[in-house]
Each structure stands twice: as C-alpha cells, then as structure tokens.
Amino acid sequence: MIKHHAFTTRYNGLTSTIITDISIQEPLSGNELKEGIKALWDTGATGSVISKNIVKQLGLIPTGKTLASGIHSTIEVNTYIINVILPNGVRVQDVRVTESSNFDHFDVLVGMNIIALGDFAFTNKNSKSFFSFRVPSVEHIDFVPISIDHNLKANGLNRKQRRNAKKRRK
C-alpha cells in the first residue's frame, strides 16, 4: 500500500501568494544542502525555478542550459538537478530547475513539474486562506456536486427531492 503524505498551510487572513518552506538536497549523495528555503507555489509555471542567490549559496554546478521564456523575452539560462523536500517530508528526486535572477520574498518557484505529482487545493473560507497538498494524487476534487446540493437545499428541497433532482440531471 502506498503511503499518503500531506500538509496544510493556514493563513490568518486572505493571501494572494502561497509560500512554504522547503529543503534542497544534493541529488547523488542525498546530503541536505539547505533547509528553510522560502518557495512560492505557482500553477502558471511549467517548471520549477531557483534563484541565483541560492545557486551561489549552495555552490551548485550547472547540468546544462535551456531557453526560458518570461513575460518580455526568452533567454538562455543554466539548469540544475536537485532533490526538493516538501513540507510533508516528501522528497521529489532529480528535479530539473532553471536559474533565475533573485526574487523578492522567496528563493524557489515550485512549478507544475512538482505540483502535478499530487492534489492541490486552495480555499478562502471565512476570510482565511488554506493551502493543502498531498502526494500521491488520491482523487479528483470536484466542487460542482456539493454546490448543486447546497443550492437545492437553499431552495427548500428535502433530501429525497434533492436526490431526485440529481438523478434527473444525469
């Protein structure tokens, strides 16, 4: 049986950015190079990115080069292979990251190459943001059935009427 690993980050208010701490390991030896690195989770980024600041601090050696497209241009950048340790202790091995100039409030951008390994949820109930992530992916999250049931209940339908209304929709 495959173990599930999950974490949740809670914010005291609403947030427009999802930032967590991660650790970076050297991929061959598995030696931890640095922990407590601020990472921004970005579903709009295809791949993960590491700042020049962290590259320099850790003495990382480039493993290649690639073209990186940004908002205004496409440039050639160094690539690196690292292991990423997520807040739930899951180690994502041999992650190819591209180098970027330094960011303001974080040093790693977690892109879809990592996010797609699991289930990602972000909610804002009662003006408090929650971010939750689990690996491996367990199920599809679909808010539509719950929303339909809620609206039918709000319209005064009892459980039997709601069940019949759902059957008619299928």
Residue frames relative to the residue before (quaternion, step in Angstrom):
aa qw qx qy qz dx dy dz
M 1.0000 0.0000 0.0000 0.0000 0.00 0.00 0.00
I 0.3968 -0.7219 0.5211 0.2232 3.58 -0.89 0.98
K 0.4028 -0.7046 0.5303 0.2452 3.58 -0.92 0.93
H 0.3011 -0.7137 0.6025 0.1922 3.53 -1.17 0.68
H 0.0925 -0.7706 0.6293 0.0405 3.55 -1.08 0.78
A 0.0615 0.8071 -0.5822 0.0767 3.57 -0.84 0.94
F 0.0313 -0.7596 0.6458 0.0696 3.52 -1.34 0.29
T 0.1588 -0.7551 0.6272 0.1061 3.53 -1.28 0.45
T 0.1591 -0.7492 0.6367 0.0895 3.54 -1.04 0.87
R 0.1525 -0.7943 0.5860 0.0490 3.55 -0.77 1.10
Y 0.1914 -0.7674 0.6044 0.0956 3.54 -1.03 0.85
N 0.5390 -0.6505 0.4315 0.3163 3.60 -1.03 0.75
G 0.7787 0.1250 -0.0742 0.6103 3.57 1.19 -0.47
L 0.7093 -0.3769 0.3302 0.4958 3.54 -1.20 -0.56
T 0.0813 -0.7846 0.6123 0.0536 3.56 -1.06 0.72
S 0.2990 -0.7467 0.5645 0.1855 3.53 -1.15 0.60
T 0.7317 0.3155 -0.2210 0.5623 3.58 1.28 0.03
I 0.2506 -0.7414 0.6030 0.1546 3.56 -1.09 0.74
I 0.0791 0.7900 -0.5970 0.1153 3.55 -0.44 1.28
T 0.0159 0.7778 -0.6274 0.0339 3.57 -0.91 1.00
D 0.4989 -0.5987 0.5161 0.3554 3.54 -1.32 0.13
I 0.0328 -0.7599 0.6488 0.0225 3.55 -1.11 0.76
S 0.2989 -0.7014 0.6009 0.2400 3.54 -1.34 0.06
I 0.2509 -0.7441 0.5995 0.1548 3.54 -1.25 0.49
Q 0.1318 -0.7750 0.6159 0.0521 3.54 -1.03 0.94
E 0.5002 -0.5783 0.5462 0.3421 3.50 -1.32 0.44
P 0.4662 -0.7485 0.3871 0.2695 3.62 -0.59 1.07
L 0.6926 0.4850 -0.3055 0.4378 3.62 0.92 -0.73
S 0.7728 0.3442 -0.1849 0.5001 3.58 0.79 -0.98
G 0.3665 -0.7262 0.4985 0.2997 3.58 1.12 -0.63
N 0.4084 0.7086 -0.4775 0.3211 3.58 1.28 0.18
E 0.4304 -0.6894 0.5171 0.2687 3.52 -0.93 0.92
L 0.2677 -0.7847 0.5446 0.1265 3.54 -0.76 1.08
K 0.7857 -0.1495 0.1298 0.5860 3.57 0.97 -0.81
E 0.1267 -0.7715 0.6176 0.0853 3.55 -1.05 0.79
G 0.7386 0.4110 -0.2970 0.4442 3.57 -1.27 0.25
I 0.3629 0.7228 -0.5038 0.3032 3.58 1.13 0.60
K 0.3995 -0.7119 0.5278 0.2346 3.57 -0.86 0.97
A 0.0337 -0.8067 0.5890 -0.0345 3.55 -0.80 1.11
L 0.2715 -0.7392 0.6001 0.1405 3.55 -0.98 0.96
W 0.2810 -0.7445 0.5844 0.1589 3.59 -0.85 1.00
D 0.0076 0.8266 -0.5561 0.0858 3.58 -0.61 1.18
T 0.2585 -0.7941 0.5337 0.1333 3.59 -0.30 1.27
G 0.6314 0.5407 -0.3342 0.4442 3.60 1.22 -0.25
A 0.6317 0.5122 -0.3278 0.4807 3.57 1.30 -0.11
T 0.4414 -0.7059 0.4919 0.2546 3.57 -0.76 1.04
G 0.8114 0.1252 -0.0283 0.5701 3.55 0.89 -0.97
S 0.5537 -0.5988 0.4647 0.3448 3.54 -1.33 0.17
V 0.2132 -0.7839 0.5808 0.0524 3.54 -1.17 0.75
I 0.1582 -0.7759 0.6059 0.0765 3.56 -1.10 0.76
S 0.4723 -0.6940 0.4665 0.2786 3.59 -0.98 0.82
K 0.6135 -0.5412 0.4318 0.3797 3.55 -1.25 0.51
N 0.5833 0.5971 -0.3561 0.4201 3.56 1.12 -0.71
I 0.7007 0.4390 -0.2684 0.4942 3.62 0.84 -0.94
V 0.5920 0.5584 -0.3662 0.4512 3.60 1.02 -0.74
K 0.6861 0.4825 -0.2748 0.4700 3.56 0.90 -0.97
Q 0.6522 0.5309 -0.3153 0.4397 3.61 0.90 -0.95
L 0.7633 0.3849 -0.1912 0.4824 3.57 0.94 -0.94
G 0.3800 -0.7423 0.4736 0.2834 3.59 1.25 -0.20
L 0.2038 0.8085 -0.5260 0.1678 3.57 1.04 0.75
I 0.2866 -0.7428 0.5852 0.1542 3.54 -1.10 0.78
P 0.4802 -0.6828 0.4591 0.3040 3.61 -0.75 0.98
T 0.2769 -0.7532 0.5758 0.1568 3.54 -1.15 0.73
G 0.7926 -0.1005 0.0695 0.5973 3.55 1.30 -0.12
K 0.3653 -0.6812 0.5767 0.2645 3.52 -1.35 -0.31
T 0.0167 -0.7792 0.6264 0.0161 3.55 -1.25 0.49
L 0.4791 -0.6176 0.5215 0.3421 3.54 -1.29 0.18
A 0.1205 -0.7840 0.6077 0.0393 3.55 -0.87 1.02
S 0.2090 -0.7823 0.5783 0.0999 3.55 -0.81 1.04
G 0.1016 -0.7819 0.6142 0.0322 3.51 -0.91 1.01
I 0.7784 -0.3252 0.2453 0.4777 3.53 -1.26 -0.30
H 0.8262 0.2712 -0.1053 0.4825 3.58 0.86 -0.95
S 0.8321 0.0616 -0.0003 0.5512 3.60 1.13 -0.40
T 0.3189 -0.6743 0.6162 0.2526 3.51 -1.42 0.00
I 0.0014 0.8077 -0.5874 0.0505 3.55 -0.78 1.07
E 0.4757 -0.6308 0.5236 0.3187 3.56 -1.28 0.39
V 0.0106 -0.8075 0.5882 -0.0420 3.58 -0.84 1.04
N 0.5645 -0.5769 0.4718 0.3549 3.54 -1.31 0.38
T 0.1922 -0.7393 0.6286 0.1465 3.55 -1.25 0.52
Y 0.1431 -0.7692 0.6203 0.0556 3.54 -1.26 0.58
I 0.2709 -0.7133 0.6141 0.2015 3.56 -1.28 0.40
I 0.0735 0.7875 -0.6041 0.0970 3.56 -0.78 1.10
N 0.3649 -0.6340 0.6087 0.3072 3.52 -1.37 0.10
V 0.1881 -0.7721 0.5997 0.0940 3.58 -0.98 0.86
I 0.1775 -0.7608 0.6173 0.0928 3.57 -0.89 0.99
L 0.2887 -0.7802 0.5379 0.1363 3.57 -0.57 1.22
P 0.6905 -0.4937 0.3219 0.4193 3.62 -1.20 0.32
N 0.6737 0.4727 -0.3056 0.4788 3.63 1.15 -0.42
G 0.6025 -0.5991 0.3385 0.4045 3.58 1.29 0.23
V 0.4917 0.6543 -0.4432 0.3656 3.59 1.22 -0.05
R 0.2407 -0.7558 0.5954 0.1278 3.52 -0.94 0.99
V 0.1593 -0.7495 0.6378 0.0781 3.55 -0.78 1.09
Q 0.2308 -0.8339 0.4937 0.0868 3.53 -0.34 1.30
D 0.8735 0.1284 -0.0983 0.4591 3.49 -1.33 0.60
V 0.1961 0.7822 -0.5543 0.2059 3.55 0.81 1.08
R 0.2752 -0.7361 0.5962 0.1645 3.55 -0.83 1.01
V 0.0278 -0.7962 0.6037 -0.0270 3.56 -0.69 1.14
T 0.3189 -0.7153 0.5830 0.2162 3.53 -1.19 0.56
E 0.4694 -0.6719 0.5057 0.2692 3.52 -1.21 0.61
S 0.0485 -0.7801 0.6237 0.0115 3.53 -1.11 0.77
S 0.6143 -0.4792 0.4364 0.4501 3.52 -1.29 0.15
N 0.6651 -0.5220 0.3483 0.4048 3.56 -1.22 0.34
F 0.3591 -0.7077 0.5744 0.2009 3.52 -1.17 0.80
D 0.6086 -0.5920 0.3878 0.3588 3.60 -1.22 0.29
H 0.8546 0.1241 -0.0198 0.5039 3.62 0.64 -1.07
F 0.7488 0.2489 -0.1780 0.5880 3.59 1.25 0.29
D 0.3440 -0.7587 0.5208 0.1866 3.58 -1.28 0.32
V 0.7524 0.2239 -0.1653 0.5971 3.59 1.27 -0.19
L 0.2094 -0.7324 0.6340 0.1335 3.52 -1.11 0.77
V 0.2347 -0.7669 0.5859 0.1166 3.59 -0.64 1.17
G 0.1292 -0.8271 0.5462 0.0294 3.56 -0.50 1.21
M 0.7747 -0.3784 0.2650 0.4318 3.51 -1.37 -0.11
N 0.5409 0.6064 -0.4228 0.4011 3.63 1.12 -0.33
I 0.7047 0.3627 -0.2483 0.5570 3.62 1.20 -0.43
I 0.6487 0.5432 -0.3310 0.4177 3.62 0.84 -0.95
A 0.6661 0.5331 -0.3054 0.4229 3.60 0.97 -0.83
L 0.5506 0.6176 -0.3955 0.3987 3.62 1.22 -0.12
G 0.8165 0.1953 -0.0758 0.5380 3.59 1.19 -0.39
D 0.5906 -0.5205 0.4629 0.4074 3.52 -1.30 -0.54
F 0.1517 -0.7977 0.5836 -0.0044 3.53 -0.84 1.15
A 0.0771 0.7954 -0.5974 0.0673 3.61 -0.78 0.99
F 0.0433 -0.7735 0.6322 -0.0071 3.53 -1.05 0.87
T 0.0280 0.8159 -0.5741 0.0634 3.60 -0.64 1.11
N 0.2228 -0.7878 0.5679 0.0851 3.55 -1.27 0.53
K 0.1742 0.8167 -0.5335 0.1343 3.62 0.91 0.83
N 0.8583 0.0645 -0.0797 0.5028 3.56 -1.10 0.85
S 0.6292 -0.5815 0.3165 0.4071 3.57 1.02 0.89
K 0.5994 0.4844 -0.3962 0.4991 3.57 1.10 0.76
S 0.3126 -0.7658 0.5384 0.1608 3.55 -0.82 1.03
F 0.0685 -0.7543 0.6526 0.0227 3.53 -1.14 0.85
F 0.0770 -0.7573 0.6469 0.0454 3.54 -1.05 0.85
S 0.0175 0.8011 -0.5967 0.0426 3.57 -0.80 1.01
F 0.0332 -0.7882 0.6139 -0.0293 3.54 -1.06 0.87
R 0.0020 0.7944 -0.6073 0.0077 3.56 -1.03 0.81
V 0.1300 -0.7499 0.6465 0.0529 3.50 -1.29 0.68
P 0.5464 -0.2634 -0.7902 0.0873 1.59 -1.69 1.83
S 0.6773 -0.4256 0.3780 0.4661 3.52 -1.32 0.01
V 0.2300 -0.8145 0.5263 0.0821 3.57 -0.81 1.04
E 0.7962 -0.1005 0.1195 0.5845 3.57 0.94 -0.87
H 0.5166 -0.5815 0.5080 0.3700 3.52 -1.31 0.20
I 0.2666 -0.7417 0.5950 0.1575 3.54 -0.95 0.89
D 0.0442 0.8001 -0.5909 0.0933 3.56 -0.64 1.17
F 0.2606 -0.8054 0.5189 0.1188 3.57 -0.47 1.21
V 0.5014 0.6995 -0.4130 0.2979 3.62 1.19 -0.37
P 0.6862 0.4830 -0.3319 0.4310 3.69 0.67 -0.89
I 0.6554 0.5005 -0.3132 0.4711 3.59 0.96 -0.82
S 0.6413 0.5246 -0.3217 0.4583 3.60 1.01 -0.80
I 0.6430 0.5124 -0.3229 0.4688 3.59 0.96 -0.85
D 0.6639 0.5008 -0.3075 0.4625 3.59 0.87 -0.93
H 0.6347 0.5323 -0.3257 0.4558 3.58 0.96 -0.85
N 0.6916 0.4819 -0.2808 0.4589 3.58 0.89 -0.95
L 0.6310 0.5129 -0.3341 0.4766 3.59 1.03 -0.72
K 0.6375 0.5147 -0.3167 0.4779 3.58 1.02 -0.82
A 0.6496 0.5191 -0.3136 0.4585 3.59 0.99 -0.84
N 0.6680 0.4807 -0.2921 0.4873 3.58 1.20 -0.55
G 0.6159 -0.6122 0.3241 0.3753 3.60 1.27 0.26
L 0.4615 0.6780 -0.4638 0.3350 3.62 1.18 0.21
N 0.3969 -0.6990 0.5347 0.2606 3.57 -0.99 0.78
R 0.7537 -0.4088 0.2582 0.4451 3.59 -1.29 0.15
K 0.6652 0.5012 -0.3068 0.4606 3.62 0.90 -0.90
Q 0.6599 0.4991 -0.3082 0.4694 3.60 0.94 -0.84
R 0.6402 0.5170 -0.3243 0.4664 3.59 1.01 -0.78
R 0.6357 0.5261 -0.3211 0.4647 3.59 1.00 -0.87
N 0.6608 0.4993 -0.3025 0.4717 3.61 0.95 -0.87
A 0.6395 0.5223 -0.3248 0.4611 3.59 1.01 -0.81
K 0.6405 0.5184 -0.3231 0.4655 3.60 1.02 -0.78
K 0.6368 0.5268 -0.3282 0.4575 3.60 0.99 -0.86
R 0.6523 0.5184 -0.3167 0.4533 3.60 0.96 -0.81
R 0.6364 0.5445 -0.3249 0.4393 3.60 1.09 -0.66
K 0.6542 0.5521 -0.3144 0.4103 3.61 1.07 -0.68
